[in-house]
Amino acid sequence: VPLKPAALAELKSNNYLLNALCMLAAKERGGTYGIGVDGAGNVLESCVLNVAIVDGHSVLRTPPFRRVLRGTTVRRAMELASEHLVPRGELAGVVQGPLTVADLLAAREVFLLAGDTHGYPVVRLDGEQIGDGRPGPVYAALKRLLLEDAATGNAHHEPLQAGGA
């Protein structure tokens, strides 16, 4: 499936044709969402989700926001990880940088993030087991933190009123 051009990848649009093709290609291979990889072997994003891993050094890593959407959920997850999981020693750090399929296959955890609180752990990739084959503790902690964050209505949320003028 061809990757989205940068202009489409970096903005929120309603053009989901390539996203749908990515998902269909994944389903044909026994997967669910699919993960886009460029010609140089760099992991970009899933069909409508950002990719994150916990590497062998307990660092939360995501691809840079080049040719991918700067997803609000992955950005908030990175902030929450830095604020909560790093100080508690559950993570050694949070960084953005190039990721390859080999990085994903060697990771302790791989997960996809989007849509405020949606997270999907990846336990197999191209038929290979990720980590111990189960959703990991960092994914579980981030999912809990995202749900708590959404429920508390902190400064990252805007109150809305129903009704009109």
C-alpha positions as CSV (number, residue, x, y, z in Angstrom):
1,V,0.0,0.0,0.0
2,P,1.5,3.4,-0.9
3,L,2.2,5.7,2.0
4,K,0.4,9.0,2.3
5,P,2.2,12.1,1.0
6,A,3.5,14.3,3.7
7,A,0.9,16.9,3.2
8,L,-1.9,14.4,3.9
9,A,0.0,12.5,6.6
10,E,0.7,15.6,8.7
11,L,-2.8,17.0,8.8
12,K,-6.1,15.7,10.1
13,S,-8.3,15.1,7.0
14,N,-11.3,13.0,6.0
15,N,-9.3,11.3,3.2
16,Y,-9.0,7.8,4.6
17,L,-8.5,5.8,1.4
18,L,-4.9,4.9,2.0
19,N,-5.7,4.2,5.7
20,A,-8.4,1.8,4.6
21,L,-6.1,0.1,2.1
22,C,-3.5,-0.3,4.9
23,M,-6.1,-1.9,7.2
24,L,-7.3,-4.2,4.4
25,A,-3.8,-5.3,3.6
26,A,-3.2,-6.1,7.2
27,K,-6.4,-8.1,7.4
28,E,-5.4,-10.1,4.3
29,R,-2.3,-11.1,6.2
30,G,-4.1,-12.0,9.4
31,G,-3.6,-8.7,11.2
32,T,-5.9,-5.9,12.3
33,Y,-4.6,-2.4,11.6
34,G,-1.3,-2.6,9.8
35,I,1.7,-0.5,10.3
36,G,3.2,1.8,7.5
37,V,6.9,1.4,6.7
38,D,8.6,3.7,4.2
39,G,11.1,2.7,1.6
40,A,14.1,3.2,4.0
41,G,12.5,0.8,6.5
42,N,11.3,3.4,8.9
43,V,8.1,2.7,10.8
44,L,5.6,5.6,10.4
45,E,2.1,5.0,11.8
46,S,-0.8,2.6,11.7
47,C,-3.8,3.1,9.6
48,V,-5.4,5.6,12.0
49,L,-3.1,5.3,15.1
50,N,0.3,6.3,16.2
51,V,2.9,3.6,17.0
52,A,4.8,3.4,20.3
53,I,7.2,0.9,21.8
54,V,9.0,0.2,25.0
55,D,12.5,-0.9,24.0
56,G,14.9,-3.2,25.8
57,H,16.2,-0.3,27.9
58,S,12.7,0.6,29.2
59,V,12.5,3.7,27.0
60,L,9.2,4.7,25.5
61,R,9.9,5.5,21.9
62,T,7.7,6.8,19.0
63,P,8.6,7.7,15.5
64,P,9.2,11.5,14.9
65,F,6.3,13.5,13.7
66,R,7.5,13.7,10.1
67,R,5.1,12.2,7.6
68,V,2.8,11.2,10.4
69,L,0.0,12.9,12.2
70,R,1.0,14.6,15.5
71,G,-1.6,12.6,17.3
72,T,-3.1,14.2,20.5
73,T,-3.3,10.9,22.3
74,V,0.3,9.8,21.7
75,R,1.5,13.3,22.6
76,R,-0.5,13.2,25.9
77,A,0.7,9.6,26.5
78,M,4.3,10.8,26.2
79,E,3.6,13.7,28.6
80,L,1.9,11.4,31.1
81,A,4.7,8.8,30.8
82,S,7.3,11.6,31.5
83,E,5.3,12.9,34.5
84,H,4.4,9.6,36.1
85,L,6.1,6.5,34.8
86,V,9.7,7.9,34.5
87,P,9.8,9.3,38.1
88,R,8.4,6.0,39.4
89,G,11.1,4.0,37.5
90,E,8.6,2.2,35.3
91,L,10.3,3.8,32.3
92,A,13.9,5.1,31.8
93,G,12.8,7.8,29.4
94,V,10.6,9.0,26.6
95,V,12.1,9.8,23.2
96,Q,11.2,10.3,19.6
97,G,13.3,9.0,16.8
98,P,13.4,6.6,13.9
99,L,12.0,3.1,14.5
100,T,12.4,0.1,12.2
101,V,10.4,-3.2,12.1
102,A,13.4,-4.8,13.8
103,D,13.0,-2.3,16.7
104,L,9.3,-3.3,17.0
105,L,10.2,-7.0,16.9
106,A,12.8,-6.6,19.6
107,A,10.6,-4.4,21.8
108,R,9.3,-5.4,25.2
109,E,6.0,-3.8,24.3
110,V,4.4,-2.3,21.1
111,F,1.1,-0.5,21.1
112,L,-1.0,1.8,19.0
113,L,-2.6,5.0,20.3
114,A,-5.4,7.3,19.0
115,G,-8.7,8.9,19.8
116,D,-8.3,10.4,23.2
117,T,-8.0,7.2,25.2
118,H,-7.9,4.4,22.7
119,G,-5.0,2.1,22.9
120,Y,-4.3,-1.3,21.3
121,P,-1.5,-3.5,22.4
122,V,0.4,-5.4,19.6
123,V,1.3,-8.9,20.8
124,R,2.3,-10.3,17.3
125,L,3.7,-8.6,14.3
126,D,4.1,-10.4,11.0
127,G,3.6,-13.6,12.9
128,E,6.3,-12.9,15.4
129,Q,5.6,-12.6,19.1
130,I,6.2,-9.2,20.8
131,G,7.7,-9.4,24.3
132,D,6.0,-12.1,26.3
133,G,3.0,-12.2,23.9
134,R,0.7,-10.3,26.3
135,P,-0.2,-6.6,26.8
136,G,2.6,-5.1,28.9
137,P,2.7,-3.1,32.1
138,V,3.6,0.2,30.5
139,Y,0.7,-0.1,28.1
140,A,-1.6,-0.9,31.1
141,A,-0.3,2.1,33.1
142,L,-0.6,4.5,30.2
143,K,-4.1,3.3,29.4
144,R,-5.1,3.9,33.0
145,L,-3.4,7.3,33.1
146,L,-5.1,8.4,29.8
147,L,-8.6,7.3,31.2
148,E,-7.9,9.1,34.5
149,D,-6.7,12.2,32.6
150,A,-9.8,12.3,30.4
151,A,-12.1,11.8,33.4
152,T,-10.6,14.6,35.6
153,G,-11.0,17.4,33.1
154,N,-7.6,19.0,33.7
155,A,-6.1,21.9,31.8
156,H,-5.9,19.8,28.6
157,H,-9.7,19.6,28.3
158,E,-12.1,22.2,27.3
159,P,-15.6,22.2,28.9
160,L,-18.4,22.3,26.4
161,Q,-22.0,23.4,26.9
162,A,-24.9,21.8,25.2
163,G,-27.5,23.9,23.6
164,G,-27.4,27.0,21.4
165,A,-27.8,30.7,21.6
